[in-house]
Amino acid sequence: MVFSSLLFVFAFLVICYALYMLMPGIRTRNVVLLLFSLIFYAWGGPALLILLVGMTLICYVGGRLIERFKNHRKLWLVLTLVICLGLLAVFKYTGFFLSNVQSIFGVPTNIPSITLPIGISFYTFQLLSYVIDVYRGEVKAQKKFWLLLLYASLFHQCIAGPIIRYKDVNDELESRRMTREDTARGITRFACGLAKKALLANGCAAIVAEMVETHGNLHTVPAMGILLAAVCYMLEIYLDFSAYSDMAIGMGLMVGFHYRENFNYPYIADSVTDFWRRWHISLSSFFRDYVYIPLGGNRVGKLRLVFNLFAVWFLTGLWHGASWNFVLWGLYYFVFLIIEKFVFRISKERPHGILRVLRTVYTLVVVLFGWMLFYYTDLQKLWTAVKGLFTLNGNALMDLSVQSELQNNAIFLFLAILACTPIIPAIGRAFEGLRTKTETGKAGGFAKALVAVYDVFAAVIPVGLVFVALLCLVGDSYNPFLYFQF
């Protein structure tokens, strides 16, 4: 079951929310959330629910032992981490490891096919953050197993993030309240995420498929076709993943949870370093706090600093998938981050004028090629696509099909690009500022009329977006989010 399905929107979410509202207290409401979360996860494979519950139990016991036996807390931490990471490695990387061994030594003859549990990378990291924070004394060990299971399995974010830290929601697990403002914001956020997925991300995916997937031979795809596919995939992966985060954050707000933001318009970044401060913030901060800083962070010599960054980006790539292209993708960013740190010496201060434009263009080019490396799991196909960008496959620069695709989707592509920028939120903030002026008497009747029109649009647009998104989803039985595979 996915958020962008009619079954989820009209049945699962409505029934869950209705029962939640009927419950008298936070305990019974949490029971409702837990039951629906377990049903939601089991929908993708009931047997895989055993793994989620089992890993939660391991971390629950580990946390209690760490807190109770402080003299041996490092031992209990290591054991818990080894077991959880070992389970992640078995389910996610066994086939990758054995296939590489087979290619070198010719054994084993048969490589077992192991089903990748949905969301295992996300809930494993959440549980690890809980255990580590208990070890550090930043949170108390949860005494109620079912509440830790609720944290790990909460259907808002269990499958594809954001990676929620236990210390960010532990108070709200047992004590939270719903407000009209949060509910309204949550519904609007969910509606915008649903529209972003159904209208924009899926539309970009269709163009990518048209350009490179349904084409008979990648060697013959025109250079502009490969570029169009690369740009659309770049748009798709942001719109798709940020849509999931929007919907997760929105559903959290609807029941009183306040999750941190996971994206901050990464495509307006002016450096690769800045891009990774804005992209998948929950994952970046996880590796920063639980890998990079424990290794010494940047308070070490240059060689050790390079090693620390290498370790983080090797693991970041490997986390995304059991394939060499993901490892190379992580190391690709490692190289650019090293260049920016030691050659360009880019600081956190934002440039202005033409320098800002040039740096943003540079960043977008780096990210574009990075997403090509991410998309093509077959490295031979990646090389073919890169050569095709420069017509080195003997392919044309442009043909009629690509020209027609550009013309037919010009307005759509403009809207998709607009959705990747903070322009629309900036307009909303401008109207809110205007509202403040009208309330303080600093603006007159015309300003009040503009604010009134804005209020109407703010109320109507989310409803309209949901309606149009649902029309697009009718007949589209399965449209999973890209990050489900991780």
N, C-alpha and C positions, 0 to 999 in steps of 0.2 A: 504494500500500500504506500502510495506517495502523496505528499501534500497536494500536488497539482492533479488530483483525480476527483471525479464527481462523487465516487464512493466516500472518499475522505471528507470532502467539503460538505456534502448534503446529509451524510449518515454519521460517520464516525465522530467528526468534530461537533456536530449539532447535539448528538445524544450525550457525548461526554460533557459538553459545556452545560447542557440542561440538568443532568444529574448532579454535576458539580455545584450548580447554583441552588439545587434543592437541599443539599446537605447542610446540617445546622452548624457544624464547627470545622475547624481546620483539620482535625484528625480524620474525620469521615471524608472530607474533601480530598485529603491526601490519599486515602484508600481508593477513592474513585480514580484519581490520577494514576496511581500505581497499577490498578487493574487494567485500565485502558492502555497504559504504556506497555504492559506485558502482552496484551492482545495485539497491539500495533506491531511490536517487534516479532512476535510469533507468526504474524501474517506472512512474513517472508521465509518461514521455515521453523516450525515448532521445536525441532530438535536443537536448533541453534540457540534457543532461549536458555537451554541448560548451561551452555558456555557462559552466557552473560551472567546468569545467577551464580554460577560457580566462581567466576572471577571476582564478582562482588563479595561473595562469602570469604574468599581468600584474603581480599583487601580489608574486609571487616575484621577478620581474626588478626591479621597482621597489624592493623591499627590499634586494636585493643592490647596486643602483646607489647607493641612499642611503647604504649603509654604506661602499661603496668610494670614492665620489667625494664626500667630505664638504663640499668647497667649493661643490658644486652640489646639495647634498642637498635644498634647498627646491624647486629646479626639478623634480627627480625625484619629490618628494612631490606637488607640484601636478599634474604630468602623470598620475601614477597615480590620484590622486583624481578628476581630470576624466574620465579614461577610464572608471573604474568607476562613478562617479555618472552619467556620460552613458549608459552601458549600462542602468543601473537606470531612468533617466528614459525612455529609448526604450521599454523593455519595459513599464513600469508606467504611464507618464503620457502617452504619445503620444495615445491615444484621448481622454483627458480634456482635454488642451490643444486638440486639433483640434476637439472638439465645442464647446468654448467659443468658439473663433474662428469656427466655423460659425454659432453662434447670434447672433454680433454682425455678421459681415460676409457671411454666406451662402456662404462658401467654406471648405474644399473641399467639393465635392458628395458625394464618397464618403470616408468615414473608414475607414482600414484596421483590420482586426481583428487585434490582436496578442495571442497567447497569453501570459498572465502565467506565467512560470516559477515553479514551486512553491518557496517558501522564499527567493526572491531577495532580499527585504528583510533577512532574517536573515543569510544567508551573506555578503552584500555588506558589512554592518556589521561582521561578524567580521573579514573580510579588511581592511577599512579600519582597524580598531583595531590590527591587526598592523602595517600599514605606518606608521601614525602613531607607534606605540610604538617601532618601529625608528628612525624619524626623531628621536624624543625621546631615544634612547639607553637606553630602559628594557628592551629585549630585543635580543639579537643576531639578525641576519637568518638565517633558516633556510637552510642550505646544501643541504638535500635537498628537491627539489621534491615528491617523493611524500609526505613527512611534512607539508608545508604543505597538500597536497591532502587528506590524512587529516584534518587539523585542520578544514578548510573543509567537508568532506563527511561527517564522522562522523555516521552515521545516527541516533545518539541525539538529536541536537539540530539537525541541518541544516535541517529543514523548518520548524519553528515554535519554535525557541529551546529553552532560554534562549540569549541572545547571550553566547557564551563568549569571554572575552578570551584571546588567545594567551599573554600573560604568565602567566595563571593555570594553563595546562596544558602549557606548553612543556617543563618538566622531566619531566612524566609521559608526554609523547609518546615519550620514549626511555628513561625509567627509572621504572618503577612496579612495584608488587607487589600481588598480591591477598591479602587476608586473609579468614579465615572470617567475622570480624565484619562486614567491608565487604560480603561476598557476601550474608550473611544480611540485612543492612540494605537492600541493593540489591533483593533479591527481595521483601522486605516492602514497600518503597517502590513498586516496580513494581506489585505486587498491589493496593495501596491506590489507586494512580493509575488502574489499569484499572477497578476497581470504581467509583471516583468518576465516571469517564467513562461507563461502560456503564449503571450503575444510577441515578446522580443527574443528571449533565449531560444525558444523552439523555432522561431522564424530564421534566426541566424544559423541554427543547426541544419535547417532545410537547404540553405544556400551552400553550406559546406558540403553537404551530401551531393548536391547537384553538381558542384564544381569538381570534386575529387573522388568521391566514393562511388557514384554511379557511372562515372566515366570509365570507359573500357580500359584505358591505358594511361597511367600517370605520366609517362614519357611524352605523350602528345597533348597534354593539357597546356593551353597557352599560358605564358608568363603572368598575364593579368588575371587569369583564372586562378592560378595558384596563389597569387597575392590576395585576390578577393576572398578566397577560402581561408587564408591565414588571418586576415583582418576580421572576418566573420567569426572564426573560432576564438580569436582574441576577445571579441565582444561577447560571444556566447558564454565562455567560461566565467567571465565576470558576472554577466547578467544572470546566469544560471545559479552560481554559487551564492551570490549576494541576495538573490531572490529567496533561496532556501533560508539564509540567515535572517532576512527580513520577516519571513513567515514564522520562523522559530522565535525571534524576539517579540513579534506581535502576539503570538499565542501565549508566550510567557507573561506579557503585560496583561492579557485578558484574565489571568488567574493570579496576578499579584507578584510574579517573578520579574526581576529586572536584570536581564542579561546584558553583558557588555557588547559594544559594537564590534563587528568582525571585519568591516571594511570602511575605508575612508577615502573613497574616490581615487584608487591607485593610479588611474591613467592620467591624472594631472600631476603626477610626481615629477620632480626635476632631477632625479638621480635614481640609480638602481637601489641605493641605500634607502632613499625616501620611499621608493615603491614598496619595499618590504616592511616599512613602518605602516603602510596603509593596506597591504594585501594580507588576507587571512590572519588578522591580528592575533587571534587566539592561539594559532599554531606558532607564529613567530615568537610570541611572548613566552610560550611554553618552552621552546628550545632555548630561549635566552635565559629563563629563570632556572631551568632544571638541567641544562647541559652546559651552555656557554659560561655562565657565571660560576658554577661549581668547578669548571676546568680552569678558572682563573680570570675569565673575561678578558678585558683589555688592560688589566693591571699586571701585565707580564711583559717579557721581552718580545721582540718582533717575531722571532722564530716560533716561540710558544703561541703567540697571538695568531700567527698563520695556521698553526696546527689546530688551535681551538676553532677557528672559523671553518677550516677544512672538515673537522669532525661534525660540526653543526650542519653544514650544507650537504655532506655525504649522507647523514642521517635524514635530513629533510627530503632529499631526493628519494632515498630508500623507503621512507614512510609513505610516499605517494604511490608506490607500486613496486611489485617484484619484477622489474624489467630494467635492463641496462640503460634504456633511454631516460628513465626517471633519475637514475644515479647520475648520468651525464648532465641531466637538466639541473640537478642540485649543484654539481661541480661547475657548471657553466656560470651560475650566479656567484659562486665562490670566487671565480677568477675576476669578474667585474667588481665585486665588492673589495677585493684586494687592490685592484687598480685604483678604485676611487679612494681607498683609505691611504695608500702609500704613494701613489703617483699624482692623482688629481688633488688629493687632500681635501676632499669635499667636506664641508662642515654643515651643521644644522641650520645655519643662517640661509634664508631664502634669497636667491639672486633676483634681480629686477630687469625689466626691459628685454632687450634682444637676447641677453645671456640666459634669461629664464626660458625663453622660447626655444633656443638652441639646445639647452639641457633637457627640456621636456621631449623634444624631437629625438634626441639621442636615446633617452630612456625608453621611449615607445619603440624605437627600432630594436633595441636590445631585447625588450620584452616580447616583441613580435617573433623574433627568431627563437626566443626561449619557448614560446608556446608551440612553435613548429616542432621543436625537439620533444615537447611534452605530448603532442598529438600523435606523431608518427612513432609507434612502438617498434616498428620494423625500421632499423637503422638504414637499410638499403633504400627503403621508400623515402626516408628523410633526405638522404643524399640526392635522390632523384628529384625531390621537390625543391631542394635548395638550388640545384643546377637549373631546374626549370624556371626558377625566378629570373635567371639571367639568360634564358633561352639557350642554355648549353646542352639541352637534350635534342636540339634540332627542332624544337617546338616554336610555334608562332608567338609573337608578342600579344596579339589580340585576335579574336575571331568573332563571328556574328553572335554565337551563343553567349559569350561573356559580355559582349556589348549589350545584348538584349537583357541579360540578368541585371546588369548595372542600371539600365534605364528603368526596368520594371520595379526595382527595389530601391530607387534613389530616396524616396521619402521615408521608407521603412528604415534604411540605413542611417538617415539623418536622425530619426527618433531614437534609434538604438544608441547612437553615439551621444545624443543629448542625455540619455538616461545614465550614461557613464560619467557625467559631469555634475557638479554641485549647483548648476544654474537654477533648476526648478526649486530646490530647497532655499536658495538665496532669494528667489522671488517671494516665497512664503514668508521668510524672515522679514523682508522689506514691508510686506503688508501687516505683519504683526507689529513692526515698529510704527507703522502708520496708525494702527489701532491704538497703541499707547499714546500717541500724540492727540488723537481725538478724545481719548478719555481724560487727558490732562488739559484739554482746551487749547492745545497748541496748533490744532488743525481744524478747518471749518467743515461746512456741509458737504462739499465735493469729496473731501477725504472720507467722510462717513459713508457716503454713497459707494465709494470704491471698496471700502471695507465690507459693506453689506453684500456687494456683488461677490467679493472674494469668499465670504462665508458661505454663500450659496454654492459656489463652485467647489469649495472644500468639502461640502457635505455630499454633493451630487457625484463628483468625479470618482471617488472610491467605489460607489455603487455601480456606476457605469463601467468602470474597469473590471469589476468582478463579473458583471453581466456579459461583457464582450469576451472576457477570458474563458468563462464557462461555455460560451458558444463555440469557441475554438477547441475546447476540450471534448465536446460531444463527438463521439466516434473515435476519439484518440484514446484507446484503451490503456496504453502504457507509455509514459513519457518521463522516464526516471531522471533524476538530477545527476549531473556528471560525477559529483563527488561520492555517489553511492558506491562506486567501484573501489574506493580507498578505505 
